[in-house]
Amino acid sequence: MPDLILHHARIYTQWPDHPWAEAIAIQKGRVIAVGDNDAILPLARPHTRRLHGQSRLALPAFTDAHIHLFNLARRRGQVALYDAASLEDLLVRVRDHARHLLPDAWVLGYGWNESTWPERRFPTRHDLDAVTGGRPAVLWRTDLHAAVANSEALRRAGITPATPDPPSGVIDRDERGQPTGVLRELAINLVRRVIPPMTEAQAATNLRAVARDLHALGVVAAHDQRMKDNAEEGPGALRLYQRLAARGDLPLRVSCNLEAAHLDDLIELGIQSGFGNEWVRFGHVKLFADGSLGARTAWMLEPYENDPGNTGMFLTPPEEMAAIIQKAHRHGVAISIHAIGDRANRTVLDIFAEAIAGGSDAPPLIPHRIEHVQTIQPQDQPRLARLGLTASMQPIHCTDDIPNTDRLWGARGRNTYPFRNLWDARTLLAFGSDAPVASPNPWWGIHAAVTRQRRDGTPSDGWYPNQRLTVQEAVWAYTLGPAAAIGQAHQQGRLAPGYLADLILLDRDIFTIPPDDLPHTRVLLTLLGGEPVHELITDH
């Protein structure tokens, strides 16, 4: 009999035959019945908790299909710089943050974006030296593809004028050959590896805090990206998730990406994509085709605007990408590959086409996927659906990147985040945030996908508005899309009998309000496995 009944609500089930209901009954973490109030309320027993929905809208809870979850937990307590309005503003914030740290602590921060500043230049080690009091400091750019370190951090990492650029990385240097402190792509790892790691206890505490924030936004599941091949991130994250899940204490459902360096180990052990349960599972092996727009390292077919010698760069050589993808496909391991530029996306599609055409006795049980698909030529856009690939995209990047896209790619912006074209081609869309690169707020993401506007209403007619989605389509891409992307559409992303009881109740009807109101949506109730993990309503 039901443990909980939500009644007198307007429940959007996303079940094709019965998309709307008034009440839902939940038992042992799963939905057991959905229907009208008269049919569901009589199922209640003395122990059943009854929640009155006050005629408010309920939806399946959201999944963030691209989030650096463990990285976000690691950054808890660091200085967030998303809204730093200038270099001077950034330095004031860093100075204030550093004052409260122990003398030997690292000054760590993330989220700066020089493209919105009057100066439009990256910070340097000299800038940071003036405000960090001799402590080592590293600040990641918003896209995580560039960072700036101060002189003490460079010293601890052993970076000198004689240090060569590492493979797939760049150490920026001034006209005298001295490191400026700016590190691009894998050069960041030279400093990352000397930063003291968190303890497991601190990681667990931080993860719970991150989860509380996500629950308040309606997010109960995550596809954890970029779990690096080092002790403090990849293995540490997977170990933490498993240990918390075993105690019934994991606050989110997590599908984990693993570093491509482990592919041979996975094959030898016979572990395939989808292994795990509804709490922790192995999803994909992660690769990087190229860099990012903001770092000017996205791999393009034509040069960047006003930079005729720069077409970006690949991070994994194409022949190496092909070998890894083909091997993974033959052994049932799905690939998740970061691709930003149009040349990167075309190259990746060519490799997937060849791998899939080559066949396999044991193809992956879940789809391969491309992360971001930021700019892709019109002739390549239908290929994702034809190849059965997931387009894992982040709508908030679409609007955040408008100034940089217009400045660095010009008219090629029309091919950037082509949500409508991909949806109409029947591509599997899975939406996420890329937090901590951007805010994890899915309501900001839905607003961006639906309006192609920033939250200040610009541009007034929307940026390439022909690529807008409807609210229903955007909700699908935060619910059923991510579920299908990890082979879980049979039990996640809908509110129907047998499905996991992951549900949110909202303060407004997002299907009828003006689109400008979408970013202000508040979640009144979040259920994870039928248990309230965020609650602003009372029993009736």
URFENSUL-V355388 format. One record per residue. N is the residue number from 0. OMEGA is omega as a letter, one per 40 degrees, with the letter a starting at -180 (* if undefined). Layout:
BEGIN
N|OMEGA, N|OMEGA
END
This chain:
BEGIN
0|a, 1|i, 2|a, 3|i, 4|i, 5|a, 6|a, 7|i, 8|i, 9|a, 10|i, 11|a, 12|a, 13|i, 14|a, 15|a, 16|a, 17|a, 18|a, 19|i, 20|i, 21|a, 22|a, 23|i, 24|a, 25|i, 26|i, 27|i, 28|a, 29|i, 30|i, 31|i, 32|i, 33|i, 34|i, 35|a, 36|a, 37|a, 38|a, 39|a, 40|i, 41|i, 42|a, 43|i, 44|a, 45|a, 46|a, 47|i, 48|i, 49|i, 50|i, 51|a, 52|i, 53|i, 54|a, 55|a, 56|i, 57|a, 58|i, 59|i, 60|a, 61|i, 62|i, 63|a, 64|i, 65|i, 66|i, 67|a, 68|a, 69|i, 70|i, 71|i, 72|i, 73|a, 74|i, 75|a, 76|i, 77|a, 78|i, 79|a, 80|a, 81|a, 82|i, 83|a, 84|a, 85|i, 86|i, 87|i, 88|i, 89|a, 90|i, 91|a, 92|a, 93|i, 94|a, 95|i, 96|a, 97|a, 98|a, 99|a, 100|i, 101|a, 102|a, 103|a, 104|i, 105|i, 106|a, 107|i, 108|a, 109|i, 110|a, 111|a, 112|a, 113|a, 114|a, 115|a, 116|i, 117|a, 118|a, 119|i, 120|i, 121|i, 122|i, 123|i, 124|a, 125|i, 126|a, 127|a, 128|a, 129|a, 130|a, 131|i, 132|i, 133|i, 134|i, 135|a, 136|i, 137|i, 138|a, 139|i, 140|a, 141|a, 142|a, 143|i, 144|i, 145|i, 146|i, 147|i, 148|i, 149|a, 150|a, 151|i, 152|i, 153|i, 154|a, 155|i, 156|i, 157|a, 158|a, 159|i, 160|a, 161|a, 162|i, 163|i, 164|i, 165|i, 166|i, 167|i, 168|a, 169|i, 170|i, 171|a, 172|i, 173|a, 174|i, 175|i, 176|i, 177|i, 178|i, 179|a, 180|i, 181|i, 182|a, 183|i, 184|a, 185|i, 186|i, 187|a, 188|i, 189|i, 190|a, 191|a, 192|i, 193|i, 194|a, 195|a, 196|i, 197|i, 198|i, 199|i, 200|i, 201|i, 202|i, 203|i, 204|a, 205|a, 206|i, 207|i, 208|i, 209|a, 210|i, 211|i, 212|a, 213|i, 214|a, 215|i, 216|a, 217|a, 218|i, 219|a, 220|a, 221|i, 222|a, 223|a, 224|i, 225|i, 226|a, 227|a, 228|i, 229|a, 230|a, 231|a, 232|a, 233|i, 234|i, 235|i, 236|a, 237|i, 238|a, 239|a, 240|a, 241|a, 242|i, 243|i, 244|a, 245|i, 246|a, 247|a, 248|i, 249|a, 250|i, 251|i, 252|a, 253|i, 254|a, 255|i, 256|i, 257|a, 258|a, 259|i, 260|a, 261|a, 262|a, 263|i, 264|i, 265|a, 266|a, 267|a, 268|a, 269|i, 270|a, 271|i, 272|a, 273|i, 274|i, 275|a, 276|a, 277|i, 278|a, 279|i, 280|i, 281|a, 282|a, 283|i, 284|a, 285|i, 286|i, 287|i, 288|a, 289|a, 290|a, 291|i, 292|a, 293|i, 294|a, 295|a, 296|i, 297|a, 298|a, 299|i, 300|i, 301|a, 302|i, 303|i, 304|i, 305|i, 306|a, 307|a, 308|a, 309|i, 310|a, 311|a, 312|i, 313|i, 314|i, 315|i, 316|a, 317|a, 318|i, 319|i, 320|a, 321|a, 322|a, 323|a, 324|i, 325|i, 326|a, 327|a, 328|a, 329|a, 330|i, 331|i, 332|a, 333|a, 334|i, 335|a, 336|i, 337|i, 338|a, 339|a, 340|a, 341|i, 342|i, 343|a, 344|i, 345|i, 346|i, 347|i, 348|i, 349|a, 350|i, 351|a, 352|a, 353|a, 354|a, 355|i, 356|i, 357|i, 358|i, 359|i, 360|a, 361|a, 362|a, 363|i, 364|i, 365|a, 366|i, 367|a, 368|i, 369|i, 370|i, 371|a, 372|a, 373|i, 374|a, 375|a, 376|a, 377|a, 378|i, 379|a, 380|a, 381|a, 382|a, 383|i, 384|a, 385|a, 386|i, 387|a, 388|i, 389|i, 390|i, 391|a, 392|a, 393|a, 394|a, 395|i, 396|a, 397|a, 398|i, 399|a, 400|a, 401|a, 402|a, 403|a, 404|i, 405|a, 406|a, 407|a, 408|i, 409|a, 410|i, 411|i, 412|a, 413|i, 414|a, 415|a, 416|a, 417|a, 418|a, 419|a, 420|a, 421|i, 422|a, 423|i, 424|i, 425|i, 426|i, 427|i, 428|i, 429|a, 430|i, 431|a, 432|a, 433|i, 434|e, 435|i, 436|i, 437|i, 438|i, 439|a, 440|a, 441|i, 442|i, 443|i, 444|i, 445|i, 446|a, 447|a, 448|a, 449|a, 450|a, 451|i, 452|i, 453|a, 454|i, 455|i, 456|i, 457|e, 458|a, 459|a, 460|a, 461|a, 462|a, 463|a, 464|i, 465|a, 466|i, 467|i, 468|i, 469|i, 470|i, 471|i, 472|i, 473|i, 474|i, 475|a, 476|i, 477|a, 478|a, 479|i, 480|i, 481|i, 482|i, 483|a, 484|i, 485|i, 486|a, 487|a, 488|i, 489|a, 490|i, 491|i, 492|i, 493|i, 494|a, 495|a, 496|a, 497|a, 498|i, 499|a, 500|i, 501|a, 502|i, 503|i, 504|a, 505|i, 506|a, 507|i, 508|a, 509|a, 510|a, 511|a, 512|i, 513|a, 514|i, 515|a, 516|a, 517|a, 518|a, 519|a, 520|i, 521|i, 522|a, 523|a, 524|i, 525|i, 526|i, 527|a, 528|i, 529|a, 530|i, 531|i, 532|i, 533|a, 534|i, 535|i, 536|a, 537|i, 538|i, 539|*
END
